[in-house]
Amino acid sequence: MTHVAFVRSPHAHARIARIETDAARALAGVVAVVTGPELARVCSGWVGTLAHFAGMKSATQHALALDRATWQGEPVAAVVAESRAIAEDGAARVAVAWEPLPAVTDPETALDPGTPVIHPELGDNLAFALELNAGNVEEAFKNADAVVAETFTMGRHTGVTLEPRVILADFDPSERRLTVHHSFQAPNMMQDILARHLGLEEQNVRVICKDVGGSFGIKVHVYPDEMATCALAVLLGRPVKFLADRHESFLSDIHARDHRVRAEVAVRRDGTILGMKLDDLTGIGPYSVYPRTSAVEGNQTVRLTPGCYRFRDYAARLRVVLQNKTPMCQYRAVGHPIAFAVMEGMVDHVARALELDPVEVRRRNFVTGDMYPYTAPTGYFFERLSHEECLDKLLEMSEYRKLGAERDALRQRGVYRGLGLCAFIELTTPGPAFYGVGGARISSQDGVTLRLEPSGTVTCLTGVTEQGQGTDAMLAQVVATAVGVRLEDVRVLTGDTLVSPYGGGTWASRGAGIGGEAALQSGKALKQNVLRVAAAVLGGEPEDLDVRLGRVVDALTGEVKLDLAELGRVAYFRPDTLPKDFQSELTVTRHYVPRHQGFAFTNGVQLSHVEVDVETGGVRLLGHWAVEDCGRIINPRLVDEQIRGAIVQGLGAALLEHCVYDGAGQLLTASLMDYLVPMAAEMPDIVVGHVETPTAYAEGGFKGAGEAGTAGAPGAVLNAVNDALAPLGARVSAQPITPGVVLRALGRL
């Protein structure tokens, strides 16, 4: 096996005048030194656009930059060696002659006439623009008793997965077969991409994605260095491994959520929202990320913002601009934290401006239970949600009124605490409208193959993948229940394109909603087949039998008739004892795709309790509560921990995490010394409750739960901090809410 290290650009924008590789090639143990033009002969370039984003544009991107680097950290050369250490030493010997170019770093000026165009062939730095107009917004504002406005700034951040990105590519030249072991979320997507861009037959590409050490959407995109690793394996005919170190991860893992949002809300005196205007500007780096594109985050932001509320007059503008920073793309709860920090921030702003109770303002504006099914002004369809029920449960669970009384009493002593609510919806279980209709070859269906082994145990094969969220356990539980076997007798194998049914993998909270439903249907089918075999063995009727805890029993009395191990022995080794016209079918496959709605939406409410030190600007988290309606719950413990983990990421975004750049496009927070992530000692108790509204469009009633915590936490913290600062006449609208942000709001910095 060989290892690859990459020479990366130290500049945000620079022309590559010359690359000198002789010194690196001369180093003992170096196998090859490859530059962009050389690798482009093996790996074709790509463009990250989707057809349903009308007018979207991006330049062609390559595995290694050809003649120009467009962000600090873009790979421009690769050194392959016998060890990682030698590869890194070789990379240090590669000399690149750079011609620095002006860097475009500020989205606010990216479209100005005097700003350099990053890709001249595109004409400007506008990658995508969208306008939404529903109802009569101008009339709503004309009839309003008050208009409340605010500008929100969201700091870009990244996923910081425990396991960095890693890939091992092994190419067999004799059969032109490529096997890739990949820390990734969607193996079939990557199989297709590698086959097309490396000129291989799809069936000759095998992608294996086993247990992944965290992903959060970071590991579902095409990365130049990973494409280069596979191309190098093809070029050299040898296994090549790449492991990103933490510094490389900060420079090359996708970033997210760099947004500036202007919001205006028209209201009546009683707090009824009449209409809303929104203007979202986001910078995505120099390329739209392939194949999912970097327009999705902004698109979801403007479409999700009306969220839980029933106003019909809505106008939104989205501008997605290019800049010389690390590319941005989808990260856990894509667009949701921005949308609900804005919407819920405005709801609290309205309540404060009109001296109303923020709880009652929400109640007054919720889409209520008798309004479902409901289509939002942005076009999203909601089958049935439970805003009022979730809010009621949250208020009771948190003892909200008691916390409010304590807050008010402490203010008299100069202690500034605040309570912040955030109601939200979560997009889960996406159908083909997400990517397929735009031309991306990303499966919206998934399948599960179940095989009854001769031992009586069940093997489950699926394309849904595991990144630590408990997918394997969830699938095993569904299968065990559907078939009638013990949980410990189900073995789940995921993420291998050679043996797993073709599917989309795990992203966008689709594992339970799509993979779980496929497992349920496959389990039911296997059970029926088992009962037919049992009836043939026993000489009865299938409907008189059942499978319970791995044994065939009388359906009425529960009397044990046959162990599954004995059934397996007969079916596999003594089929001659069965009727001559009978064929056992103990391997079944079922697929599922959501057809009745584009997405299965969930909803919930979160509450954050904070204390603000007005002398230092520090924010201390005292408690956090969440009530989530994610449909029928399969495993309560897994769901609770998914929500808690997602909340922690949302709290990090609200208070700590920020990819900070200087004006030249240099990343200043490229290590864990500078980029702050939440630590256990900083986190409050997180209390989770549930309301269950199963979807009627799938037999299991399952939806998704993996992103809701991240969706609501930033908005809850924002509102809590502003509640704490309200007696001092200050408010914040920028995240992360660092001490500096608080002190500036107080006029002390």
C-alpha positions in Angstrom: 0.0 0.0 0.0 1.1 3.5 -0.7 0.2 6.8 0.9 -0.6 10.2 -0.7 0.1 13.7 0.6 -1.1 16.8 -1.1 0.6 20.1 -1.9 -2.0 22.7 -1.1 -2.3 26.3 -2.0 -1.1 28.7 0.7 -3.0 31.5 -1.1 -6.7 32.1 -1.4 -6.3 33.0 -5.1 -3.2 32.6 -7.1 -2.0 31.5 -10.5 0.3 28.5 -10.7 3.3 29.7 -12.7 5.4 26.6 -12.2 5.7 23.4 -10.2 9.1 21.9 -9.6 9.0 18.3 -8.6 12.5 17.0 -9.1 13.6 17.2 -5.4 10.5 15.3 -4.3 10.9 12.6 -6.9 14.5 12.1 -5.8 13.5 11.3 -2.2 13.9 7.7 -1.3 10.5 6.0 -1.0 8.6 8.4 -3.2 6.6 6.5 -5.8 5.2 9.4 -7.9 4.7 13.1 -8.0 1.7 14.1 -10.0 0.3 17.6 -11.0 -3.1 18.7 -12.2 -2.6 18.4 -15.9 -1.2 14.9 -15.6 -4.1 13.7 -13.4 -6.7 15.3 -15.6 -5.8 12.7 -18.3 -7.1 10.0 -15.9 -9.9 11.9 -14.0 -12.3 14.2 -15.8 -13.6 17.4 -14.2 -17.0 18.1 -12.9 -19.5 20.9 -12.5 -21.7 21.2 -9.4 -25.1 22.3 -10.8 -28.6 20.9 -10.8 -31.1 21.5 -13.6 -34.0 22.4 -11.3 -32.0 25.3 -9.9 -32.7 27.4 -13.0 -29.8 29.6 -14.1 -27.3 28.1 -11.7 -23.7 28.1 -12.8 -20.3 27.0 -11.5 -16.9 26.4 -13.1 -15.4 23.0 -13.9 -13.5 21.7 -11.0 -10.6 19.2 -11.1 -9.0 16.7 -8.7 -5.9 18.9 -8.7 -6.0 22.5 -9.8 -4.8 23.0 -13.3 -3.4 26.5 -13.5 -5.0 28.4 -10.7 -5.8 27.9 -7.0 -9.0 29.4 -5.8 -8.9 28.9 -2.1 -6.3 28.4 0.6 -6.0 24.6 0.9 -6.9 23.7 -2.7 -4.7 20.7 -3.8 -2.4 21.4 -6.7 0.0 18.4 -6.6 0.1 14.9 -5.1 3.1 13.0 -3.7 2.7 9.2 -3.5 5.1 7.3 -1.3 5.7 4.1 0.6 4.7 5.8 3.9 2.7 8.7 5.0 5.8 10.4 6.5 7.7 10.0 3.3 4.8 11.4 1.3 4.6 14.4 3.6 8.4 15.0 3.3 8.1 14.7 -0.4 5.3 17.3 -0.5 7.5 19.7 1.5 10.1 19.4 -1.3 7.7 20.4 -4.1 8.3 24.0 -5.0 5.4 26.0 -6.5 6.0 29.4 -8.1 2.9 31.4 -7.3 1.5 34.6 -8.8 -1.0 35.9 -6.2 -4.3 37.3 -7.5 -6.9 39.5 -5.7 -9.1 37.4 -3.4 -12.8 37.8 -3.2 -13.8 37.3 0.4 -16.8 39.5 1.3 -20.1 38.3 -0.1 -21.4 41.9 0.3 -19.1 43.1 -2.4 -18.8 39.9 -4.5 -21.2 41.3 -7.1 -19.9 44.9 -7.2 -18.6 46.0 -10.7 -15.1 46.5 -9.4 -14.8 43.1 -7.8 -12.7 40.6 -9.7 -14.6 37.7 -11.3 -13.2 34.4 -9.9 -14.1 32.5 -13.0 -14.2 34.9 -16.0 -16.0 32.4 -18.2 -19.0 32.7 -15.9 -19.3 36.5 -16.4 -19.8 37.3 -12.7 -19.6 35.9 -9.2 -23.3 35.1 -8.9 -23.8 31.3 -8.8 -27.5 31.2 -8.2 -30.4 33.6 -7.6 -34.0 32.9 -6.6 -37.0 35.0 -5.9 -40.2 33.7 -4.2 -43.4 35.7 -4.2 -46.5 34.4 -2.5 -49.7 36.3 -1.9 -49.7 40.1 -1.8 -46.8 41.2 0.4 -47.0 44.9 -0.3 -50.7 44.9 0.7 -49.8 43.0 3.9 -47.2 45.6 4.8 -49.6 48.4 3.9 -52.2 47.1 6.3 -49.8 46.4 9.2 -50.0 48.1 12.5 -46.3 47.7 12.9 -43.2 46.5 10.9 -40.3 44.9 12.7 -37.0 44.5 10.9 -33.6 43.0 11.7 -30.4 41.9 9.9 -28.9 38.5 11.0 -25.4 37.4 10.5 -24.5 33.7 10.7 -20.8 32.7 10.9 -19.6 29.9 8.7 -18.5 26.7 10.5 -17.8 23.1 9.8 -18.5 19.6 11.1 -15.3 18.6 12.9 -16.0 14.9 12.7 -14.2 12.7 15.3 -12.8 10.6 12.4 -11.3 12.8 9.6 -12.0 12.0 6.0 -10.1 8.9 4.9 -10.1 6.8 1.7 -8.2 3.7 0.4 -8.4 3.0 -3.3 -7.1 -0.3 -4.7 -7.0 -0.8 -8.5 -6.6 -4.1 -10.3 -5.2 -3.3 -13.8 -5.7 -6.8 -15.1 -9.5 -6.5 -14.8 -9.8 -2.7 -14.5 -11.5 -3.1 -11.1 -11.4 -0.4 -8.5 -12.2 -1.2 -4.9 -12.6 1.8 -2.6 -12.8 1.7 1.2 -14.3 5.1 2.1 -15.4 7.1 5.1 -18.5 8.2 3.3 -22.3 8.2 3.6 -23.6 7.3 0.1 -21.6 4.4 -1.5 -23.7 4.0 -4.6 -23.5 7.7 -5.4 -19.7 7.4 -5.2 -19.6 4.3 -7.3 -21.4 6.1 -10.1 -19.2 9.2 -9.9 -16.0 7.2 -9.8 -17.0 5.1 -12.8 -18.0 8.1 -14.9 -15.0 10.3 -14.1 -12.4 7.6 -14.2 -13.7 5.9 -17.3 -14.5 2.6 -15.7 -17.5 0.3 -16.0 -19.9 0.9 -13.1 -19.9 -2.8 -12.2 -16.1 -2.7 -11.9 -16.2 -0.1 -9.1 -16.9 -1.4 -5.6 -17.3 1.2 -2.8 -17.3 -0.1 0.8 -18.5 2.3 3.5 -18.4 0.6 6.9 -18.8 2.2 10.3 -17.9 5.9 9.9 -16.7 8.0 12.8 -19.1 10.8 12.4 -20.1 12.7 9.3 -23.1 15.1 9.8 -23.2 15.7 6.0 -19.5 16.4 5.7 -18.8 13.0 4.1 -21.5 13.0 1.4 -19.8 15.3 -1.1 -17.1 14.9 -3.8 -13.7 16.1 -2.6 -10.9 16.8 -5.0 -8.3 15.0 -2.8 -10.5 11.9 -2.6 -11.1 11.9 -6.4 -7.3 12.3 -6.8 -6.6 9.4 -4.5 -8.7 7.1 -6.7 -7.3 8.5 -9.9 -3.8 7.9 -8.5 -4.6 4.3 -7.8 -5.8 3.8 -11.4 -2.7 5.7 -12.7 -0.2 3.7 -10.7 -2.0 0.3 -10.4 -1.3 0.3 -6.7 -3.4 0.8 -3.5 -3.3 4.4 -2.4 -4.5 5.7 1.0 -5.3 9.3 2.0 -6.1 10.4 5.5 -6.8 14.1 6.1 -5.1 15.5 9.2 -7.0 18.0 11.3 -5.4 21.0 9.7 -6.3 19.7 6.3 -9.8 19.0 7.5 -10.4 22.6 8.4 -9.0 23.8 5.1 -10.7 21.2 2.9 -13.8 19.8 4.6 -16.9 21.6 3.4 -18.0 24.7 5.4 -21.5 25.8 5.9 -23.9 28.6 7.0 -22.1 31.8 5.9 -25.3 33.9 5.6 -26.4 37.5 6.0 -30.2 37.7 6.2 -32.4 40.8 6.2 -35.9 40.1 7.6 -39.0 42.4 7.8 -42.3 41.3 9.4 -45.6 43.0 9.1 -47.9 42.5 12.2 -51.1 43.6 13.8 -51.1 45.0 17.3 -52.2 41.7 18.7 -49.1 40.0 17.3 -50.7 38.4 14.2 -48.1 38.1 11.5 -49.5 39.4 8.2 -46.5 39.0 5.9 -42.8 38.7 5.7 -39.9 39.9 3.5 -36.6 38.1 3.4 -33.3 38.8 1.7 -30.6 36.1 2.1 -27.0 36.5 0.8 -24.6 33.6 1.1 -21.1 33.0 0.0 -20.2 29.4 -1.0 -16.5 29.4 -1.9 -15.1 29.3 -5.5 -17.1 26.3 -6.7 -20.5 24.8 -6.1 -19.8 21.4 -4.6 -20.5 18.4 -6.7 -23.0 16.7 -7.2 -25.5 18.1 -4.6 -24.6 21.7 -5.2 -24.0 24.6 -2.9 -27.4 26.2 -3.7 -29.4 23.8 -1.5 -28.6 25.5 1.8 -29.8 28.9 0.7 -32.8 27.4 -1.2 -33.9 25.6 2.0 -33.3 28.7 4.1 -35.7 30.9 2.2 -38.3 28.1 1.7 -38.3 26.9 5.4 -38.3 30.3 7.1 -42.2 30.7 7.3 -41.9 27.4 9.2 -44.7 26.8 11.7 -46.7 29.9 10.9 -49.8 30.4 8.8 -49.2 33.8 7.2 -49.6 33.6 3.4 -47.9 36.8 2.2 -44.2 36.1 1.7 -41.5 37.5 -0.5 -37.9 36.2 -0.4 -34.8 36.8 -2.4 -31.7 34.5 -2.4 -28.3 35.3 -3.8 -25.6 32.7 -3.8 -22.2 34.2 -4.6 -18.7 32.8 -5.2 -15.7 33.7 -3.0 -12.2 32.6 -2.4 -12.8 30.6 0.7 -13.2 26.9 1.3 -16.3 25.6 -0.6 -19.6 25.4 1.3 -22.2 22.8 1.1 -24.8 20.7 3.0 -24.1 20.2 6.7 -26.5 18.7 9.4 -29.9 20.4 9.2 -29.2 22.1 5.9 -30.5 25.7 6.0 -32.7 25.0 9.1 -30.7 26.7 11.8 -30.6 29.9 9.7 -34.2 29.8 8.8 -35.4 29.3 12.3 -32.9 31.6 14.0 -34.3 34.3 11.7 -38.0 33.4 12.0 -38.0 32.8 15.7 -35.8 35.8 16.3 -38.4 37.9 14.5 -41.2 36.4 16.5 -39.5 37.3 19.8 -38.7 40.7 18.3 -42.4 41.2 17.5 -43.4 40.1 21.0 -40.9 42.5 22.7 -41.8 45.4 20.4 -45.5 45.0 21.1 -45.0 44.1 24.7 -46.7 40.7 24.2 -45.9 37.2 25.6 -43.7 35.3 23.2 -45.6 32.1 23.9 -48.9 33.6 23.0 -47.5 35.2 19.9 -46.6 31.8 18.7 -49.9 30.3 19.6 -51.7 33.1 17.7 -49.7 32.4 14.5 -49.2 28.6 14.5 -50.6 26.4 11.7 -53.2 24.6 13.9 -54.2 21.0 13.8 -57.5 21.6 11.9 -55.6 23.2 9.0 -53.8 20.0 7.8 -52.9 18.9 5.3 -51.3 22.3 4.6 -49.2 23.8 1.9 -46.9 26.6 2.9 -46.6 29.7 0.8 -43.2 28.5 -0.3 -44.7 25.3 -1.7 -43.7 22.8 1.0 -46.5 20.3 1.8 -47.1 19.3 5.4 -49.1 16.2 6.0 -49.8 16.8 9.7 -47.6 18.5 12.4 -48.1 19.2 16.1 -46.9 22.7 17.0 -49.4 23.3 19.8 -49.0 19.9 21.4 -45.2 20.2 21.3 -45.3 23.7 22.8 -47.7 22.6 25.6 -45.5 19.7 26.5 -42.3 21.8 26.5 -43.8 24.4 28.8 -44.9 21.8 31.3 -41.7 19.8 31.1 -39.5 22.8 31.6 -41.7 24.5 34.2 -41.4 27.5 32.0 -43.5 29.9 34.2 -41.4 29.1 37.2 -38.2 29.7 35.3 -39.6 33.1 34.2 -40.4 34.1 37.7 -36.9 33.2 38.9 -35.4 35.2 36.0 -37.4 38.3 36.9 -36.4 38.0 40.6 -32.7 37.7 39.8 -32.8 40.7 37.5 -33.5 42.8 40.6 -30.1 41.6 41.9 -28.2 42.3 38.7 -28.2 38.7 37.5 -29.3 38.6 33.8 -30.9 35.3 32.8 -33.0 34.7 29.7 -35.4 32.2 28.3 -35.6 31.6 24.5 -38.1 29.5 22.6 -37.6 28.2 19.0 -40.4 26.4 17.2 -39.2 24.6 14.0 -39.9 22.1 11.4 -37.5 19.5 10.0 -37.3 18.2 6.4 -36.8 14.4 6.5 -37.2 11.4 4.2 -36.6 13.2 0.9 -38.0 11.8 -2.4 -36.6 12.4 -5.9 -37.5 16.1 -5.9 -34.4 16.7 -3.8 -31.8 15.7 -6.3 -33.1 13.3 -9.0 -35.3 15.8 -10.8 -32.2 18.0 -11.1 -30.2 15.3 -12.9 -28.1 14.1 -10.0 -27.6 10.3 -10.0 -28.4 10.1 -6.2 -30.9 7.4 -5.3 -34.1 8.5 -3.5 -35.1 4.9 -2.8 -33.4 2.2 -0.7 -33.7 -1.5 -0.4 -33.2 -4.2 2.2 -32.3 -7.8 1.5 -33.1 -10.3 4.2 -31.8 -13.9 4.2 -32.8 -16.6 6.7 -29.6 -18.5 7.4 -29.6 -22.3 8.1 -28.9 -21.5 11.7 -32.3 -19.7 12.0 -30.7 -16.2 12.2 -31.3 -13.4 9.8 -28.8 -11.5 7.7 -29.8 -8.0 6.6 -28.1 -6.2 3.7 -28.8 -2.6 3.0 -27.4 0.5 1.3 -28.3 2.7 4.3 -25.1 3.4 6.1 -23.9 3.9 9.7 -22.1 6.9 10.9 -22.8 6.5 14.6 -26.4 7.4 14.7 -27.6 3.8 15.4 -28.7 2.9 11.9 -27.7 -0.8 12.4 -29.5 -1.1 15.6 -32.7 0.6 14.2 -32.7 -1.7 11.2 -32.1 -4.8 13.4 -35.0 -3.8 15.6 -37.4 -3.3 12.7 -36.4 -6.6 11.1 -36.5 -8.6 14.3 -40.0 -7.3 15.0 -41.3 -7.8 11.5 -39.9 -11.3 11.1 -40.4 -12.5 14.6 -36.9 -13.3 15.7 -34.7 -12.1 18.6 -32.8 -8.9 18.2 -29.5 -10.6 18.7 -30.3 -13.0 15.9 -30.3 -10.2 13.3 -26.9 -9.3 11.7 -26.9 -6.0 9.7 -24.4 -5.5 6.9 -24.4 -2.0 5.3 -22.7 0.1 2.7 -21.1 -2.3 0.2 -22.0 -1.7 -3.4 -21.1 -5.3 -4.3 -23.7 -6.9 -2.1 -26.0 -4.3 -0.7 -29.2 -3.4 -2.6 -28.9 -0.2 -4.6 -29.8 2.8 -2.5 -29.1 6.4 -1.5 -27.2 5.9 1.8 -27.8 7.9 4.9 -28.3 11.7 4.7 -31.2 14.2 5.2 -32.7 12.1 8.0 -33.7 9.3 5.6 -32.4 6.3 7.4 -35.5 5.3 9.3 -38.1 6.9 7.0 -36.8 5.1 3.9 -34.4 2.4 5.0 -36.7 1.5 8.0 -39.7 1.2 5.8 -37.8 -1.0 3.3 -36.7 -3.2 6.3 -40.3 -3.4 7.5 -41.6 -4.5 4.1 -38.8 -7.0 3.6 -39.3 -8.4 7.1 -43.0 -9.0 6.5 -42.2 -10.7 3.2 -39.6 -13.0 4.7 -42.0 -13.9 7.5 -44.7 -14.9 5.0 -42.2 -17.0 3.2 -41.1 -18.7 6.4 -44.6 -19.5 7.3 -45.2 -21.1 3.9 -42.1 -23.3 4.3 -43.3 -24.1 7.9 -46.7 -25.1 6.6 -45.1 -27.3 4.0 -43.0 -29.0 6.7 -45.8 -29.4 9.2 -48.6 -30.1 6.8 -50.8 -27.2 7.7 -51.8 -23.7 6.5 -49.6 -20.6 6.8 -52.3 -18.5 8.3 -52.6 -20.8 11.3 -48.9 -20.2 12.2 -46.8 -17.3 13.5 -43.1 -16.6 14.1 -42.2 -15.5 17.6 -38.8 -15.2 19.1 -37.2 -17.4 16.4 -39.7 -20.2 16.6 -42.8 -21.1 14.5 -45.8 -21.4 16.8 -49.5 -22.0 16.6 -51.0 -18.5 16.0 -53.8 -19.0 18.5 -52.2 -21.0 21.3 -48.6 -20.1 21.0 -47.6 -23.7 21.1 -44.1 -24.2 19.6 -44.2 -26.2 16.4 -40.7 -25.7 14.8 -37.5 -23.8 15.5 -36.2 -21.7 12.6 -32.9 -23.5 12.8 -34.8 -26.8 12.0 -36.8 -25.0 9.3 -33.6 -23.8 7.8 -32.0 -27.2 7.9 -35.0 -28.7 6.0 -35.2 -25.9 3.4 -31.5 -25.7 2.6 -30.3 -29.3 3.1 -33.3 -31.6 2.9 -35.7 -29.9 0.3 -36.3 -33.5 -1.0 -38.6 -33.9 2.0 -40.9 -31.0 0.9 -43.7 -31.3 -1.7 -42.2 -31.6 -5.2 -44.0 -28.6 -6.5 -42.9 -26.4 -3.5 -39.9 -24.0 -3.7 -38.5 -22.3 -0.5 -37.8 -18.6 -0.9 -35.8 -17.6 2.2 -34.1 -14.6 0.7 -36.2 -11.5 -0.1 -35.6 -8.0 -1.2 -37.9 -5.0 -0.9 -37.4 -1.4 -1.9 -39.1 1.7 -0.7 -39.3 5.2 -2.1 -41.6 8.0 -0.7 -44.1 8.8 -3.4 -47.0 10.7 -1.8 -45.0 13.8 -0.6 -41.7 15.4 -1.5 -40.5 15.3 2.1 -41.8 13.9 5.4 -41.7 17.0 7.7 -41.3 16.7 11.5 -41.6 19.5 14.0 -40.7 20.5 17.5 -40.0 23.3 20.0 -36.8 24.0 22.0 -36.2 26.2 25.0 -32.8 27.5 26.1 -32.0 28.9 29.6 -28.9 31.1 29.8 -27.1 33.6 32.0 -25.2 36.5 30.5 -22.3 38.1 32.3 -22.7 41.7 31.3 -19.2 42.6 32.4 -17.4 39.9 30.3 -20.0 39.2 27.7 -19.8 35.5 28.5 -22.9 33.3 28.0 -23.5 30.4 30.3 -25.9 27.6 29.4 -28.1 26.7 32.3 -30.5 24.2 30.7 -32.0 23.2 27.4 -35.3 21.4 26.7 -36.6 19.9 23.4 -39.8 18.3 22.4 -39.7 16.6 19.0 -42.4 15.0 16.9 -40.5 12.7 14.6 -43.3 10.3 13.8 -43.4 6.8 15.2 -40.3 6.2 17.3 -38.5 2.9 16.8 -35.8 3.2 19.5 -36.4 6.0 22.1 -32.9 5.9 23.5 -31.3 6.3 20.1 -33.7 9.1 19.1 -33.1 11.0 22.3 -29.3 10.8 21.9 -29.6 11.8 18.2 -31.5 14.9 19.4 -29.0 15.7 22.2 -26.1 15.3 19.9 -27.7 17.5 17.3 -28.5 20.1 20.0 -24.9 20.2 21.1 -23.8 21.0 17.5 -26.5 23.7 17.4 -25.2 25.2 20.7 -21.7 25.2 19.3 -22.9 27.1 16.2 -24.8 29.5 18.4 -21.9 30.3 20.8 -18.6 29.0 19.7 -17.9 27.7 16.2 -16.6 30.1 13.6 -14.4 29.7 10.5 -12.7 33.1 10.7 -10.9 34.5 7.7 -8.9 37.6 7.2 -9.3 40.0 4.2 -6.9 38.0 2.1 -8.8 34.8 2.5 -6.5 33.2 5.0 -8.3 30.9 7.5 -7.4 32.0 11.0 -9.1 29.1 12.8 -7.5 26.1 11.2 -6.8 24.1 14.4 -8.7 23.0 17.5 -6.7 25.6 19.4 -8.5 28.4 17.5 -11.8 26.8 16.3 -13.9 26.2 19.4 -16.2 23.2 19.7 -18.5 22.4 22.7 -17.0 20.5 25.5 -18.9 18.4 28.1 -18.2 20.8 30.9 -19.8 23.7 29.0 -23.0 21.8 28.1 -26.2 22.0 30.2 -28.6 19.2 31.0 -30.6 18.5 27.8 -34.1 17.2 28.5 -35.9 15.6 25.6 -39.6 14.8 25.2 -41.8 13.6 22.4 -45.1 13.9 20.6 -45.8 11.1 18.1 -47.6 11.9 14.8 -46.8 8.9 12.5 -46.9 9.6 8.7 -49.9 7.9 7.1 -48.0 7.5 3.8 -45.8 4.7 5.1 -46.9 1.6 7.0 -44.3 2.0 9.7 -45.2 5.7 10.2 -41.5 6.5 10.5 -39.9 9.9 9.8 -36.4 11.2 10.6 -34.9 12.6 13.8 -31.2 13.2 13.1 -31.2 17.0 12.4 -34.0 18.5 14.5 -31.8 19.4 17.4 -29.4 21.4 15.3 -32.4 23.1 13.6 -33.8 24.6 16.7 -30.9 25.2 19.1 -29.3 28.3 17.6 -32.6 30.1 17.5 -33.4 29.2 21.1 -30.0 30.4 22.3 -30.3 33.7 20.3 -33.7 34.4 21.9 -32.5 33.5 25.3 -29.6 35.9 25.1 -31.8 38.7 23.9 -34.2 38.0 26.7 -31.4 38.3 29.2 -30.2 41.6 27.6 -33.7 43.1 27.2 -33.6 45.0 30.5 -30.5 46.7 29.3 -32.0 47.8 26.0 -29.6 45.6 24.0 -30.0 42.8 21.5 -27.8 40.7 19.3 -28.4 39.3 15.9 -25.0 37.7 15.0 -23.9 34.2 15.6 -21.8 32.8 17.1 -22.7 34.9 20.1 -19.2 35.5 21.4 -18.3 37.7 24.4 -17.3 40.4 21.8 -20.8 40.3 20.2 -22.5 40.7 23.5 -20.2 43.5 24.7 -20.6 45.4 21.4 -24.4 45.1 21.8 -24.1 46.6 25.3 -21.9 49.4 23.9 -18.9 48.3 26.0 -16.6 47.4 23.2 
